[in-house]
């Protein structure tokens, strides 16, 4: 027969070992590239923009794309940035009820391993405001501003995934 104090001690030891085992298992799993994918910046040897790309996008990209002089990093070329507007119609009067704006970013990464091209697309919608077209234009400009940030975040995320 086991002494009651020994039984209590073994039960407490079992609880501690269970938590220690879970900690030892979850610790390596939590470090598996999670930090790399969620990183907000990416380093490049050189970054080139098409002359048609707006200066506001170039200035926003400095927050996400860092240029360093190390030759081991790839070169990034952003070929194009395009926004397309589409009216979505519904209802019995077939009037535009929503406006969809699609942002597309085409890029090329040149590394020692080779070249890789890609296109990133992000879209968003806003309600149509026919009675006040000036407010609608202002809302569209704000959405385009937000789409630039979303495109840059997606670009960095995709480049981290390609790298790994």
KASULDA-V197277 format. One record per backbone hydrogen bond with DSSP energy under -1.0 kcal/mol. NH is the residue of the N-H (numbers start at 1). CO is the residue of the C=O. If there is no record, write none. Layout:
# KASULDA-V197277
((NH:CO) (NH:CO))
This chain:
# KASULDA-V197277
((7:3) (8:4) (9:5) (10:6) (11:7) (12:8) (13:9) (14:10) (15:11) (16:12) (17:13) (18:14) (19:15) (20:16) (21:17) (22:18) (23:19) (24:20) (25:21) (26:22) (27:23) (30:26) (32:29) (33:31) (37:33) (38:34) (42:64) (44:66) (45:74) (48:76) (50:78) (53:50) (58:54) (59:55) (60:56) (61:57) (63:60) (65:61) (66:42) (68:44) (73:70) (75:110) (76:46) (77:108) (78:48) (79:106) (80:106) (82:104) (84:102) (86:100) (88:98) (90:95) (97:88) (98:88) (99:126) (100:86) (101:124) (102:84) (103:122) (104:82) (105:120) (106:80) (107:118) (108:77) (109:116) (110:75) (111:114) (116:109) (118:107) (120:105) (122:103) (124:101) (126:99) (128:97) (136:132) (137:133) (138:134) (139:135) (140:136) (141:137) (142:138) (143:139) (144:140) (145:141) (146:142) (147:143) (148:144) (149:145) (150:146) (151:147) (152:148) (153:149) (154:150) (155:151) (156:152) (157:153) (158:154) (159:155) (160:156) (161:157) (162:158) (163:159) (164:160))
